[in-house]
Each structure stands twice: as structure tokens, then as C-alpha cells.
Amino acid sequence: MAEPATSADKPPPVRTGRPRVASRAELERLGFALFERQGFDNTTIDDIAAAAGIGRRTFFRYFASKNDLVWGDFEAQLTRLSALLAATPDLPMMDALRTAVVEFNRFDGDIVPWHRRRMELVLHVPALRADSTLRYRSWQALITEFVAARTGLRATDPIPRLLGHLALATSVAAYELWLEEETADLSALLDALFRRLATGFLDVPERRS
């Protein structure tokens, strides 16, 4: 779904003067600190640039927008997910999908707090939720194409399309549960929900009045 932010966990001070080096990671760190203090909507690109000691033009060399700063290098992450899926040719399709998605969303302990902040913004800030539609569609299309290749069907056929939608919904559900519980294990949630997706729901007991 979304990729890790920087590992530092301490809000940076506002800088004065131009640093010798600006980086994507530093701008993410500064941006996230400002979002926490001021709120996402109340933080401008000028605010982030000023905190980094750079100009707007330099900011745009790294990110096309404030939304892009939250998402990070999303295209690179899609490439990584594609590689993870391609590395599972010997596994049954649903096992391969589960294995790749769980690994895609596995992060070192020092990265987890930043990734949690990122996903809280993505899932809860209205402007970012609207922006997520196109990015999620790219993620979903990658899964759809994977299923189509495994089954010999077209990506426009019902089964690949359905599994693309379901895989996205399963991932979002896992993230929502993870954000609601501070001690929850994201990998375990993803693994459990994708196992349930593979087996279906016929064995789930119903409550009848």
C-alpha cells in the first residue's frame, strides 16, 4: 500500500539559512513534523520549504505537491510490489499474493512510527483520501494483472478484476485495524485477512434471529 517514511522520530527544529544538502527524506521528516504541529491542511509548501531552509523551486525538485510528500516515492514502491509478486512463481496464486503483500508492508521497528503517521494521514485526512483514489487504482491494477497472468484470463475479466478490488479492500481493512490498536502487528493482520480472503466465508457462523 504505502511505503515507509524516514526513521527519525523527533520533531526537527525550524532551520534558518540554506542547508548544504536537501533530500527527500529530510523534507518528509520536516513535513511530517509540521503536519503534527499545525495540521495537514494548515501547513503549506512554503512552510515546509522555510523549515528546510530552501525555496519553493527546490521543494518541487523532490515532490510535485504536498500530497506527494506524504505518499513518498509511490511509483518505486509499485515496482517493488511487482518484483515481490514475480518472485513467487512456485506458490499457489493466493499464497503468492498474501506472501508478497505481507512482505511489501513489512518495516523495521524504527520505521513503524513514521509509517503509522503516514497511513493515519492517508486514511483520515479528507484531501489525502480523495487523492488516494488514483494511487490505489494503480496498486489494484497491478494485482489485477498478476491474477490475470496466473490464470490466463484477461485483466478485464471478472475474476482478476474482482480479486484486484478485494485485495485492496483487504489491505485497507488491515491498516484500519492496525491504526486502531497501538500494539497490533500489521504483518499478522495482513496475513490473517489474506488467508481469510483465500478461504472465503462459508465457514463463518451466522447469527439468526
Beta strands, then each sheet from edge to edge (+ up, - down):
end
